[in-house]
Amino acid sequence: MIQFRQVSKRYPGGYQALECVNFTLGKGEMAFLTGCSGAGKSTLLKLIALLDRPSGGDILINGTSLSRFKKNDVAAHRSRLGVTFQSPYLLQNRTVFYNVALPLHIQGLSRSHLAKRVH
């Protein structure tokens, strides 16, 4: 399902967040991503969610290389993921249901489908 092949990420200014990372997570497998501050955990998740692009290497999701995704494909890709970062940016004056439903509403899901997806 998720495969990293020699993935590296260097940020402007020269900071190397990831270098030659290789791993495969198959269907139904579960993994824990741990490490000290600055180890590249968030960078790895951002690459999977196409919030950032690698400096080198290739990432495959369900056999498809993320390098092939164009800007128009990103929203559909993200809609198939469930990523929650350590500091989620939720609307504090809204319910959990509303926070989860908002991106689905923006995508144009009907109310009945939206409620089913949220639950």
All heavy atoms as an XYZ file, in Angstrom:
923
protein
N       0.818     -1.203      0.000
C       0.000      0.000      0.000
C       0.855      1.258      0.000
O       0.613      2.157     -0.768
C      -0.894      0.020      1.225
C      -2.204     -0.695      1.025
S      -3.310     -0.399      2.394
C      -4.251      0.948      1.746
N       1.845      1.317      0.876
C       2.739      2.483      0.922
C       4.168      1.979      0.779
O       4.597      1.092      1.512
C       2.595      3.264      2.246
C       1.170      3.770      2.433
C       3.592      4.424      2.287
C       0.917      4.411      3.784
N       4.874      2.554     -0.178
C       6.256      2.154     -0.378
C       7.125      3.391     -0.589
O       6.801      4.253     -1.413
C       6.363      1.231     -1.582
C       7.727      0.629     -1.765
C       7.748     -0.407     -2.872
O       6.944     -0.383     -3.799
N       8.682     -1.323     -2.783
N       8.185      3.482      0.181
C       9.193      4.531      0.019
C      10.423      3.886     -0.588
O      10.918      2.882     -0.081
C       9.569      5.148      1.371
C       8.697      6.292      1.801
C       7.321      6.183      1.822
C       9.256      7.488      2.200
C       6.523      7.229      2.227
C       8.470      8.546      2.607
C       7.105      8.421      2.619
N      10.909      4.468     -1.690
C      12.105      3.977     -2.371
C      13.147      5.084     -2.429
O      12.985      6.047     -3.178
C      11.772      3.544     -3.803
C      10.842      2.365     -3.914
C      10.633      2.071     -5.380
N       9.731      0.953     -5.586
C       9.181      0.658     -6.745
N       9.436      1.400     -7.807
N       8.367     -0.370     -6.850
N      14.163      4.957     -1.595
C      15.276      5.915     -1.588
C      14.786      7.367     -1.472
O      15.297      8.264     -2.151
C      16.135      5.752     -2.850
C      16.798      4.396     -2.984
C      17.864      4.187     -1.931
O      18.702      5.035     -1.715
N      17.802      3.047     -1.250
N      13.790      7.601     -0.599
C      13.185      8.925     -0.477
C      14.051      9.833      0.403
O      14.458      9.456      1.500
C      11.754      8.827      0.103
C      11.172     10.220      0.359
C      10.862      8.040     -0.848
N      14.306     11.014     -0.113
C      15.045     12.039      0.613
C      14.266     13.337      0.565
O      13.513     13.588     -0.379
C      16.433     12.258     -0.005
O      17.210     11.089      0.090
N      14.458     14.156      1.596
C      13.848     15.483      1.616
C      14.834     16.454      2.231
O      15.254     16.301      3.378
C      12.541     15.480      2.421
C      11.911     16.859      2.537
C      11.535     17.444      1.181
C      10.989     18.851      1.312
N      10.722     19.451      0.015
N      15.233     17.425      1.408
C      16.109     18.505      1.860
C      15.331     19.807      1.715
O      14.797     20.113      0.653
C      17.388     18.566      1.034
C      18.330     19.684      1.474
C      19.587     19.742      0.620
N      20.392     18.542      0.736
C      21.338     18.347      1.659
N      21.580     19.283      2.549
N      22.026     17.230      1.674
N      15.260     20.545      2.808
C      14.548     21.824      2.805
C      15.478     22.952      2.377
O      16.698     22.825      2.499
C      13.963     22.108      4.194
C      12.766     21.245      4.519
C      12.890     20.137      5.345
C      11.520     21.527      3.978
C      11.793     19.338      5.638
C      10.415     20.739      4.256
C      10.565     19.646      5.085
O       9.484     18.857      5.368
N      14.897     24.053      1.886
C      15.726     25.212      1.554
C      16.566     25.609      2.769
O      16.108     25.557      3.897
C      14.703     26.309      1.212
C      13.486     25.550      0.779
C      13.482     24.291      1.607
N      17.776     25.964      2.520
C      18.694     26.271      3.614
C      19.575     25.089      3.960
O      20.483     25.188      4.777
N      19.288     23.929      3.345
C      20.163     22.785      3.505
C      19.787     21.759      4.549
O      20.465     20.754      4.691
N      18.693     21.973      5.297
C      18.324     20.996      6.336
C      17.849     19.697      5.696
O      16.906     19.681      4.919
C      17.234     21.567      7.252
C      16.761     20.566      8.275
C      17.572     20.201      9.334
C      15.513     19.974      8.160
C      17.150     19.265     10.268
C      15.079     19.033      9.085
C      15.904     18.692     10.136
O      15.483     17.757     11.053
N      18.526     18.598      6.016
C      18.182     17.273      5.475
C      17.244     16.588      6.462
O      17.654     16.111      7.511
C      19.457     16.434      5.293
C      19.241     15.127      4.596
C      19.105     15.282      3.087
O      19.717     16.154      2.487
N      18.308     14.445      2.476
N      15.951     16.521      6.124
C      14.956     15.909      7.012
C      14.914     14.397      6.848
O      14.741     13.668      7.821
C      13.580     16.506      6.743
N      15.049     13.912      5.610
C      15.051     12.474      5.322
C      16.156     12.189      4.324
O      16.403     12.989      3.414
C      13.714     12.025      4.717
C      12.452     12.219      5.539
C      11.228     11.846      4.721
C      12.504     11.399      6.819
N      16.793     11.016      4.469
C      17.845     10.645      3.530
C      17.766      9.154      3.214
O      17.905      8.310      4.093
C      19.219     10.982      4.099
C      20.335     10.798      3.100
C      21.671     11.338      3.601
O      21.742     11.845      4.730
O      22.631     11.242      2.837
N      17.469      8.857      1.958
C      17.432      7.475      1.447
C      16.563      6.553      2.305
O      16.995      5.482      2.726
C      18.837      6.916      1.324
S      19.842      7.810      0.128
N      15.323      6.949      2.545
C      14.397      6.161      3.361
C      13.741      5.098      2.486
O      13.227      5.389      1.412
C      13.319      7.069      4.007
C      12.280      6.243      4.743
C      13.977      8.077      4.942
N      13.761      3.865      2.973
C      13.144      2.730      2.285
C      12.267      1.975      3.266
O      12.726      1.624      4.355
C      14.216      1.757      1.769
C      15.046      2.356      0.675
O      14.570      2.582     -0.414
N      16.307      2.629      0.978
N      11.026      1.735      2.897
C      10.160      0.848      3.668
C       8.926      0.519      2.842
O       8.589      1.212      1.892
C       9.765      1.424      5.035
C       8.801      2.578      4.987
C       7.426      2.362      4.975
C       9.264      3.881      4.987
C       6.542      3.425      4.942
C       8.385      4.946      4.958
C       7.020      4.711      4.936
N       8.273     -0.565      3.222
C       7.030     -0.979      2.586
C       6.033     -1.337      3.666
O       6.365     -2.061      4.598
C       7.252     -2.209      1.678
O       8.208     -1.861      0.678
C       5.960     -2.642      1.007
N       4.836     -0.790      3.565
C       3.708     -1.157      4.429
C       2.661     -1.803      3.538
O       2.146     -1.162      2.627
C       3.087      0.078      5.095
C       3.711      0.541      6.393
C       3.072      1.843      6.850
C       3.583     -0.505      7.467
N       2.372     -3.061      3.787
C       1.386     -3.774      2.994
C      -0.022     -3.553      3.502
O      -0.238     -2.991      4.575
N      -0.979     -4.012      2.723
C      -2.385     -3.896      3.086
C      -2.630     -4.586      4.435
O      -2.205     -5.721      4.646
C      -3.266     -4.538      2.012
C      -4.736     -4.367      2.264
C      -5.557     -4.925      1.114
C      -7.027     -4.699      1.397
N      -7.851     -5.160      0.270
N      -3.286     -3.883      5.344
C      -3.618     -4.432      6.649
C      -2.511     -4.318      7.678
O      -2.727     -4.604      8.852
N      -1.326     -3.917      7.261
C      -0.224     -3.747      8.212
C      -0.373     -2.437      8.962
O      -0.902     -1.457      8.433
C       1.127     -3.759      7.498
C       1.566     -5.115      7.035
C       2.977     -5.065      6.488
O       3.162     -4.475      5.401
O       3.874     -5.624      7.136
N       0.124     -2.430     10.188
C       0.091     -1.234     11.014
C       1.510     -0.928     11.459
O       2.283     -1.841     11.753
C      -0.795     -1.450     12.244
C      -0.931     -0.216     13.101
S      -1.929     -0.479     14.565
C      -3.504     -0.846     13.863
N       1.846      0.335     11.507
C       3.185      0.733     11.932
C       3.074      1.945     12.848
O       2.132      2.736     12.747
C       4.039      1.073     10.722
N       4.025      2.072     13.731
C       4.118      3.234     14.600
C       5.324      4.044     14.162
O       6.408      3.498     13.965
C       4.282      2.808     16.066
C       3.063      2.139     16.616
C       2.924      0.766     16.549
C       2.036      2.892     17.176
C       1.800      0.139     17.043
C       0.902      2.270     17.667
C       0.785      0.894     17.609
N       5.110      5.320     14.007
C       6.169      6.221     13.576
C       6.655      6.975     14.810
O       5.934      7.807     15.353
C       5.618      7.179     12.512
C       6.577      8.127     11.852
C       7.713      7.372     11.168
C       5.828      8.980     10.832
N       7.844      6.638     15.266
C       8.378      7.253     16.476
C       9.762      7.818     16.196
O      10.412      7.452     15.225
C       8.482      6.231     17.632
O       9.413      5.208     17.259
C       7.130      5.607     17.948
N      10.195      8.687     17.067
C      11.532      9.254     16.954
C      11.605     10.570     17.692
O      10.586     11.149     18.072
N      12.819     11.027     17.884
C      13.014     12.280     18.614
C      12.590     13.471     17.747
O      12.357     13.333     16.547
C      14.465     12.407     19.055
S      15.629     12.447     17.687
N      12.507     14.611     18.368
C      12.152     15.835     17.661
C      13.160     16.093     16.547
O      14.368     15.995     16.747
C      12.150     17.004     18.653
O      11.846     18.200     17.990
N      12.651     16.366     15.354
C      13.517     16.639     14.221
C      13.953     15.413     13.442
O      14.744     15.524     12.505
N      13.414     14.244     13.799
C      13.819     13.005     13.127
C      13.200     12.837     11.747
O      13.628     11.979     10.982
C      13.469     11.801     14.007
N      12.166     13.621     11.426
C      11.545     13.537     10.101
C      10.175     12.891     10.082
O       9.642     12.589      9.011
N       9.565     12.679     11.254
C       8.250     12.019     11.318
C       7.189     12.827     10.567
O       6.475     12.282      9.726
C       7.822     11.828     12.788
C       8.787     11.007     13.617
C       8.352     10.918     15.058
C       8.250     12.235     15.784
N       9.510     12.928     16.056
N       7.088     14.090     10.870
C       6.082     14.937     10.210
C       6.387     15.090      8.733
O       5.471     15.110      7.906
C       6.013     16.311     10.878
O       5.507     16.200     12.186
N       7.647     15.181      8.381
C       8.031     15.282      6.974
C       7.554     14.063      6.207
O       6.987     14.179      5.115
C       9.563     15.431      6.845
O       9.967     16.638      7.490
C       9.998     15.458      5.389
N       7.747     12.881      6.778
C       7.314     11.647      6.131
C       5.805     11.663      5.887
O       5.345     11.342      4.792
C       7.709     10.454      7.007
C       7.557      9.100      6.375
C       8.746      8.230      6.750
C       6.297      8.436      6.835
N       5.030     12.074      6.890
C       3.574     12.130      6.736
C       3.158     13.191      5.718
O       2.222     12.977      4.940
C       2.911     12.394      8.086
C       3.054     11.273      9.107
C       2.511     11.715     10.464
C       2.368     10.011      8.635
N       3.845     14.314      5.709
C       3.536     15.366      4.729
C       3.793     14.887      3.303
O       3.063     15.243      2.379
C       4.364     16.622      5.015
C       3.901     17.377      6.233
C       4.796     18.571      6.508
C       4.380     19.292      7.770
N       5.276     20.421      8.078
N       4.817     14.074      3.128
C       5.107     13.542      1.792
C       4.014     12.586      1.341
O       3.591     12.620      0.181
C       6.468     12.839      1.786
C       7.693     13.734      1.985
C       8.957     12.888      2.086
C       7.815     14.767      0.890
N       3.529     11.742      2.249
C       2.454     10.805      1.916
C       1.186     11.560      1.530
O       0.479     11.171      0.610
C       2.186      9.835      3.086
C       3.379      8.888      3.262
C       0.896      9.055      2.871
C       3.330      8.046      4.518
N       0.894     12.654      2.238
C      -0.323     13.430      1.996
C      -0.157     14.467      0.882
O      -1.075     15.240      0.612
C      -0.755     14.122      3.286
N       0.987     14.477      0.230
C       1.289     15.444     -0.829
C       1.177     16.889     -0.345
O       0.799     17.785     -1.100
C       0.413     15.213     -2.065
C       0.791     14.015     -2.914
C      -0.252     13.763     -4.008
C       2.165     14.190     -3.539
N       1.501     17.092      0.931
C       1.621     18.450      1.449
C       3.003     18.998      1.123
O       3.261     20.194      1.245
C       1.400     18.469      2.963
C      -0.011     18.097      3.413
C      -0.051     17.847      4.915
C      -0.985     19.190      3.023
N       3.873     18.093      0.727
C       5.235     18.423      0.331
C       5.699     17.367     -0.664
O       5.079     16.309     -0.773
C       6.141     18.426      1.568
C       7.282     19.419      1.462
O       7.569     19.889      0.336
O       7.899     19.724      2.498
N       6.738     17.644     -1.394
C       7.279     16.706     -2.381
C       8.696     16.319     -1.968
O       9.433     17.136     -1.414
C       7.307     17.344     -3.775
C       5.955     17.765     -4.307
C       5.174     16.591     -4.826
N       3.901     17.023     -5.407
C       3.261     16.340     -6.318
N       3.744     15.196     -6.761
N       2.107     16.776     -6.780
N       9.099     15.078     -2.256
C      10.464     14.669     -1.903
C      11.499     15.343     -2.794
O      11.201     15.741     -3.918
C      10.452     13.161     -2.126
C       9.358     12.915     -3.098
C       8.336     13.992     -2.875
N      12.699     15.465     -2.266
C      13.820     15.982     -3.057
C      14.371     14.892     -3.966
O      14.954     15.180     -5.005
C      14.938     16.477     -2.134
O      14.451     17.426     -1.230
N      14.195     13.633     -3.545
C      14.672     12.518     -4.339
C      13.940     11.252     -3.963
O      13.288     11.183     -2.920
N      14.016     10.259     -4.813
C      13.357      8.991     -4.557
C      11.925      8.972     -5.039
O      11.472      9.896     -5.723
N      11.218      7.902     -4.669
C       9.851      7.727     -5.145
C       8.970      7.171     -4.026
O       9.415      6.320     -3.253
C       9.834      6.778     -6.340
C       8.567      6.866     -7.171
O       7.818      7.859     -7.042
O       8.321      5.941     -7.954
N       7.741      7.635     -3.978
C       6.740      7.159     -3.024
C       5.600      6.569     -3.831
O       5.072      7.225     -4.725
C       6.219      8.303     -2.137
C       7.369      8.969     -1.386
C       5.147      7.790     -1.174
C       7.004     10.291     -0.744
N       5.241      5.327     -3.502
C       4.125      4.666     -4.175
C       3.012      4.405     -3.178
O       3.263      3.939     -2.070
C       4.572      3.340     -4.793
C       5.491      3.476     -5.997
C       6.930      3.394     -5.549
C       5.182      2.410     -6.998
N       1.793      4.737     -3.574
C       0.593      4.447     -2.797
C      -0.270      3.551     -3.673
O      -0.644      3.944     -4.782
C      -0.186      5.721     -2.407
C       0.716      6.731     -1.699
C      -1.410      5.373     -1.574
C       1.137      6.363     -0.306
N      -0.564      2.359     -3.189
C      -1.331      1.379     -3.965
C      -0.748      1.177     -5.365
O      -1.471      1.070     -6.350
C      -2.803      1.776     -4.054
C      -3.475      1.742     -2.710
O      -3.143      0.919     -1.862
N      -4.410      2.639     -2.491
N       0.585      1.170     -5.453
C       1.259      0.910     -6.716
C       1.404      2.104     -7.640
O       2.011      1.990     -8.690
N       0.857      3.257     -7.249
C       0.938      4.459     -8.086
C       1.937      5.435     -7.494
O       1.862      5.765     -6.310
C      -0.441      5.144     -8.192
O      -1.376      4.213     -8.739
C      -0.374      6.374     -9.081
N       2.847      5.896     -8.310
C       3.860      6.843     -7.870
C       3.232      8.211     -7.627
O       2.506      8.739     -8.479
C       4.956      6.974     -8.926
O       5.858      7.996     -8.561
N       3.519      8.791     -6.462
C       2.984     10.122     -6.161
C       3.599     11.190     -7.057
O       3.019     12.265     -7.218
C       3.213     10.479     -4.691
C       2.472      9.636     -3.657
C       2.653     10.226     -2.257
C       0.993      9.510     -3.982
N       4.745     10.899     -7.662
C       5.367     11.876     -8.554
C       4.526     12.107     -9.808
O       4.675     13.120    -10.477
C       6.774     11.428     -8.949
O       6.731     10.231     -9.698
N       3.624     11.181    -10.111
C       2.754     11.318    -11.284
C       1.548     12.228    -11.012
O       0.873     12.637    -11.933
C       2.238      9.953    -11.715
C       3.322      9.026    -12.161
C       2.748      7.689    -12.485
N       3.277      7.253    -13.768
C       2.963      6.140    -14.347
N       2.096      5.325    -13.789
N       3.495      5.800    -15.495
N       1.269     12.498     -9.739
C       0.088     13.276     -9.381
C       0.287     14.737     -9.759
O       1.280     15.357     -9.396
C      -0.202     13.175     -7.884
C      -0.862     11.889     -7.478
C      -0.301     10.663     -7.779
C      -2.054     11.905     -6.775
C      -0.893      9.479     -7.407
C      -2.664     10.731     -6.389
C      -2.087      9.517     -6.718
N      -0.695     15.277    -10.466
C      -0.717     16.693    -10.801
C      -1.514     17.434     -9.727
O      -2.174     16.821     -8.897
C      -1.374     16.908    -12.170
C      -0.746     16.091    -13.287
C       0.657     16.552    -13.582
C       1.217     15.776    -14.755
N       2.550     15.321    -14.565
N      -1.487     18.752     -9.775
C      -2.209     19.553     -8.777
C      -3.686     19.170     -8.702
O      -4.272     19.147     -7.629
C      -2.074     21.046     -9.078
C      -0.738     21.612     -8.722
C      -0.711     23.112     -8.916
C       0.639     23.671     -8.510
N       0.692     25.125     -8.601
N      -4.284     18.847     -9.840
C      -5.707     18.499     -9.880
C      -6.000     17.161     -9.207
O      -7.138     16.883     -8.854
C      -6.211     18.447    -11.323
C      -6.175     19.801    -11.992
O      -6.036     20.823    -11.332
N      -6.277     19.812    -13.300
N      -4.983     16.302     -9.039
C      -5.170     14.981     -8.452
C      -5.018     14.973     -6.932
O      -5.384     13.996     -6.276
C      -4.142     13.995     -9.027
C      -4.208     13.884    -10.534
O      -5.326     13.929    -11.080
O      -3.135     13.748    -11.157
N      -4.448     16.031     -6.378
C      -4.081     16.038     -4.966
C      -5.298     15.931     -4.050
O      -5.287     15.162     -3.082
C      -3.235     17.292     -4.636
C      -3.000     17.418     -3.143
C      -1.907     17.234     -5.380
N      -6.360     16.664     -4.306
C      -7.542     16.641     -3.438
C      -8.150     15.240     -3.374
O      -8.510     14.764     -2.288
C      -8.582     17.647     -3.917
N      -8.236     14.567     -4.499
C      -8.789     13.213     -4.515
C      -7.890     12.261     -3.733
O      -8.372     11.401     -2.991
C      -8.956     12.723     -5.952
N      -6.590     12.417     -3.868
C      -5.640     11.583     -3.120
C      -5.825     11.788     -1.620
O      -5.928     10.827     -0.858
C      -4.206     11.918     -3.541
C      -3.163     11.329     -2.653
N      -2.905      9.972     -2.609
C      -2.318     11.904     -1.764
C      -1.935      9.750     -1.736
N      -1.568     10.903     -1.219
N      -5.878     13.041     -1.197
C      -6.017     13.339      0.235
C      -7.349     12.849      0.796
O      -7.434     12.506      1.975
C      -5.869     14.832      0.475
C      -4.461     15.314      0.282
C      -4.342     16.785      0.567
N      -3.017     17.269      0.226
C      -2.762     18.519     -0.104
N      -3.727     19.422     -0.118
N      -1.534     18.877     -0.415
N      -8.389     12.808     -0.031
C      -9.699     12.365      0.463
C      -9.691     10.880      0.809
O     -10.562     10.408      1.535
C     -10.790     12.659     -0.571
O     -10.684     11.781     -1.674
N      -8.702     10.143      0.324
C      -8.587      8.717      0.638
C      -7.672      8.453      1.833
O      -7.458      7.311      2.216
C      -8.072      7.961     -0.588
C      -9.073      7.945     -1.736
C      -8.615      7.075     -2.887
N      -7.447      7.598     -3.578
C      -7.481      8.451     -4.606
N      -8.634      8.895     -5.055
N      -6.381      8.855     -5.190
N      -7.119      9.517      2.413
C      -6.207      9.393      3.551
C      -6.874      9.878      4.827
O      -7.799     10.674      4.793
C      -4.957     10.251      3.337
C      -4.055      9.904      2.173
C      -2.929     10.930      2.098
C      -3.487      8.516      2.324
N      -6.359      9.416      5.936
C      -6.762      9.923      7.248
C      -5.515     10.261      8.019
O      -4.868      9.383      8.589
N      -5.116     11.528      8.008
C      -3.907     11.967      8.695
C      -4.288     13.026      9.716
O      -4.935     14.008      9.382
C      -2.871     12.553      7.699
C      -1.640     13.048      8.425
C      -2.492     11.521      6.652
N      -3.890     12.805     10.953
C      -4.092     13.801     12.000
C      -2.736     14.130     12.590
O      -2.044     13.252     13.105
C      -5.014     13.273     13.120
O      -6.252     12.878     12.543
C      -5.266     14.339     14.167
N      -2.345     15.372     12.486
C      -1.055     15.792     13.006
C      -1.173     16.110     14.491
O      -2.268     16.251     15.035
C      -0.525     16.986     12.215
C      -0.098     16.609     10.823
C      -0.972     16.706      9.761
C       1.174     16.114     10.597
C      -0.591     16.335      8.488
C       1.572     15.736      9.319
C       0.681     15.855      8.260
N      -0.044     16.229     15.134
C       0.007     16.448     16.578
C      -0.757     17.703     16.997
O      -1.390     17.722     18.030
C       1.462     16.557     17.018
C       1.646     16.634     18.508
C       3.112     16.579     18.884
O       3.967     16.245     18.071
N       3.411     16.893     20.108
N      -0.710     18.731     16.198
C      -1.413     19.974     16.500
C      -2.509     20.186     15.466
O      -2.355     20.971     14.531
C      -0.449     21.159     16.484
O       0.560     20.994     17.429
N      -3.627     19.485     15.599
C      -4.676     19.638     14.595
C      -5.283     21.043     14.659
O      -5.416     21.621     15.732
C      -5.707     18.574     14.976
C      -5.488     18.332     16.422
C      -4.023     18.576     16.670
N      -5.590     21.558     13.504
C      -6.194     22.880     13.426
C      -7.691     22.711     13.224
O      -8.167     22.606     12.106
C      -5.556     23.686     12.299
C      -4.096     23.910     12.554
C      -3.133     23.155     11.922
C      -3.682     24.862     13.481
C      -1.786     23.340     12.184
C      -2.337     25.059     13.751
C      -1.402     24.299     13.103
O      -0.077     24.493     13.373
N      -8.406     22.646     14.340
C      -9.851     22.475     14.302
C     -10.535     23.797     14.566
O      -9.974     24.693     15.203
C     -10.286     21.451     15.360
C      -9.677     20.057     15.227
C     -10.107     19.199     16.402
C     -10.077     19.411     13.917
N     -11.755     23.903     14.099
C     -12.559     25.080     14.400
C     -13.095     24.899     15.814
O     -13.918     24.014     16.073
C     -13.690     25.218     13.376
C     -13.219     25.351     11.923
C     -14.410     25.317     10.981
C     -12.417     26.621     11.737
N     -12.591     25.700     16.735
C     -12.878     25.508     18.157
C     -14.345     25.742     18.522
O     -14.842     25.171     19.477
C     -11.992     26.436     18.999
C     -10.515     26.138     18.857
C     -10.155     24.735     19.328
O     -10.656     24.251     20.332
N      -9.289     24.069     18.574
N     -15.035     26.562     17.759
C     -16.428     26.870     18.072
C     -17.404     25.930     17.358
O     -18.593     26.207     17.281
C     -16.747     28.327     17.740
C     -16.548     28.633     16.255
O     -15.892     27.885     15.546
N     -17.100     29.749     15.819
N     -16.904     24.818     16.830
C     -17.732     23.855     16.111
C     -17.571     22.469     16.728
O     -16.601     22.188     17.407
C     -17.332     23.781     14.627
C     -17.424     25.094     13.894
C     -18.844     25.559     13.762
N     -18.867     26.788     12.994
C     -19.949     27.384     12.620
N     -21.124     26.887     12.926
N     -19.897     28.498     11.947
N     -18.515     21.595     16.423
C     -18.472     20.223     16.934
C     -17.446     19.395     16.166
O     -16.999     19.790     15.080
C     -19.849     19.542     16.792
O     -20.136     19.422     15.385
C     -20.945     20.333     17.484
N     -17.118     18.232     16.704
C     -16.233     17.308     16.003
C     -16.867     16.911     14.671
O     -16.203     16.869     13.634
C     -15.941     16.064     16.869
C     -15.192     15.010     16.073
C     -15.165     16.452     18.114
N     -18.174     16.629     14.693
C     -18.893     16.259     13.474
C     -18.691     17.333     12.399
O     -18.354     17.028     11.258
C     -20.387     16.074     13.770
C     -21.184     15.628     12.571
C     -21.445     14.282     12.369
C     -21.664     16.540     11.644
C     -22.166     13.852     11.260
C     -22.385     16.123     10.537
C     -22.638     14.779     10.347
N     -18.877     18.593     12.769
C     -18.754     19.687     11.810
C     -17.331     19.759     11.254
O     -17.132     19.936     10.049
C     -19.123     21.019     12.457
C     -19.060     22.176     11.487
C     -20.164     22.507     10.707
C     -17.895     22.920     11.327
C     -20.101     23.558      9.799
C     -17.810     23.960     10.420
C     -18.927     24.280      9.658
O     -18.858     25.300      8.759
N     -16.322     19.622     12.115
C     -14.930     19.690     11.684
C     -14.594     18.585     10.686
O     -13.869     18.805      9.723
C     -13.985     19.616     12.888
C     -13.734     20.969     13.506
O     -12.892     21.709     13.028
N     -14.471     21.291     14.550
N     -15.129     17.388     10.916
C     -14.883     16.278      9.999
C     -15.688     16.465      8.712
O     -15.218     16.153      7.618
C     -15.222     14.928     10.673
C     -15.136     13.775      9.689
C     -14.295     14.689     11.862
N     -16.898     16.994      8.834
C     -17.792     17.140      7.678
C     -17.388     18.277      6.741
O     -17.681     18.203      5.540
C     -19.220     17.376      8.171
N     -16.730     19.286      7.240
C     -16.433     20.470      6.430
C     -15.698     20.159      5.126
O     -16.160     20.572      4.053
C     -15.660     21.503      7.253
C     -15.335     22.807      6.524
C     -16.606     23.505      6.049
C     -14.518     23.716      7.420
N     -14.598     19.412      5.127
C     -13.944     19.137      3.839
C     -14.804     18.295      2.899
O     -14.727     18.453      1.679
C     -12.664     18.380      4.221
C     -12.656     18.229      5.681
C     -13.841     18.902      6.251
N     -15.634     17.431      3.459
C     -16.527     16.623      2.629
C     -17.601     17.500      1.991
O     -17.973     17.310      0.830
C     -17.160     15.508      3.463
C     -16.179     14.524      4.099
C     -16.914     13.569      5.040
C     -15.401     13.771      3.049
N     -18.088     18.457      2.751
C     -19.065     19.416      2.241
C     -18.459     20.246      1.100
O     -19.096     20.451      0.058
C     -19.548     20.324      3.371
C     -20.444     21.429      2.909
N     -21.739     21.205      2.499
C     -20.217     22.759      2.772
C     -22.277     22.366      2.130
N     -21.369     23.313      2.287
N     -17.221     20.677      1.294
C     -16.535     21.470      0.269
C     -16.363     20.655     -1.010
O     -16.457     21.188     -2.116
C     -15.172     21.974      0.802
C     -15.406     23.014      1.902
C     -14.306     22.545     -0.318
C     -14.173     23.398      2.679
N     -16.169     19.332     -0.861
C     -16.035     18.457     -2.025
C     -17.358     18.249     -2.741
O     -17.396     17.739     -3.850
C     -15.491     17.088     -1.613
C     -14.047     17.103     -1.239
C     -13.566     15.721     -0.833
O     -14.326     14.759     -0.808
N     -12.304     15.626     -0.502
N     -18.472     18.626     -2.082
C     -19.768     18.536     -2.732
C     -20.570     17.287     -2.425
O     -21.526     16.986     -3.137
N     -20.217     16.549     -1.367
C     -20.994     15.371     -0.997
C     -22.396     15.774     -0.555
O     -22.587     16.811      0.090
C     -20.317     14.610      0.147
C     -19.461     13.414     -0.268
C     -18.249     13.866     -1.038
C     -19.082     12.605      0.934
N     -23.384     14.953     -0.890
C     -24.754     15.220     -0.463
C     -24.840     15.042      1.053
O     -23.996     14.387      1.666
C     -25.722     14.263     -1.149
O     -25.515     12.941     -0.679
N     -25.868     15.598      1.662
C     -26.014     15.502      3.121
C     -26.070     14.058      3.605
O     -25.492     13.715      4.627
C     -27.260     16.255      3.585
C     -27.086     17.740      3.547
C     -28.322     18.441      4.092
N     -28.151     19.861      3.989
C     -28.207     20.672      5.017
N     -28.472     20.208      6.216
N     -28.029     21.961      4.835
N     -26.780     13.188      2.870
C     -26.898     11.802      3.313
C     -25.558     11.077      3.229
O     -25.191     10.349      4.153
C     -27.959     11.064      2.494
O     -27.596     11.023      1.133
N     -24.815     11.282      2.147
C     -23.503     10.662      2.031
C     -22.530     11.267      3.026
O     -21.694     10.556      3.600
C     -22.945     10.832      0.606
C     -23.574      9.918     -0.383
N     -24.557     10.331     -1.243
C     -23.361      8.610     -0.636
C     -24.938      9.317     -1.982
N     -24.220      8.259     -1.645
N     -22.626     12.560      3.228
C     -21.745     13.249      4.159
C     -21.904     12.681      5.562
O     -20.930     12.325      6.208
C     -22.067     14.740      4.146
C     -21.130     15.626      4.946
C     -20.887     16.915      4.169
C     -21.702     15.938      6.287
N     -23.130     12.542      6.027
C     -23.376     12.008      7.379
C     -22.853     10.593      7.525
O     -22.251     10.250      8.556
C     -24.870     12.064      7.691
N     -23.026      9.773      6.501
C     -22.524      8.392      6.555
C     -21.020      8.364      6.652
O     -20.444      7.600      7.428
C     -22.988      7.596      5.327
C     -24.461      7.262      5.331
C     -24.849      6.557      4.041
C     -26.360      6.370      3.979
N     -26.780      5.829      2.676
N     -20.347      9.197      5.872
C     -18.877      9.240      5.888
C     -18.345      9.735      7.228
O     -17.371      9.208      7.743
C     -18.348     10.133      4.781
C     -18.500      9.626      3.377
C     -17.410      8.664      2.945
N     -16.050      9.146      3.031
C     -15.402      9.822      2.098
N     -16.001     10.120      0.957
N     -14.157     10.184      2.279
N     -19.003     10.743      7.780
C     -18.535     11.300      9.054
C     -18.673     10.277     10.167
O     -17.779     10.073     10.969
C     -19.271     12.605      9.410
C     -18.953     13.046     10.828
C     -18.911     13.703      8.417
N     -19.810      9.591     10.202
C     -20.015      8.581     11.257
C     -19.131      7.394     11.032
O     -18.613      6.794     11.926
C     -21.466      8.153     11.337
C     -22.353      9.224     11.909
N     -22.301      9.616     13.212
C     -23.301      9.997     11.329
C     -23.177     10.581     13.434
N     -23.800     10.829     12.295
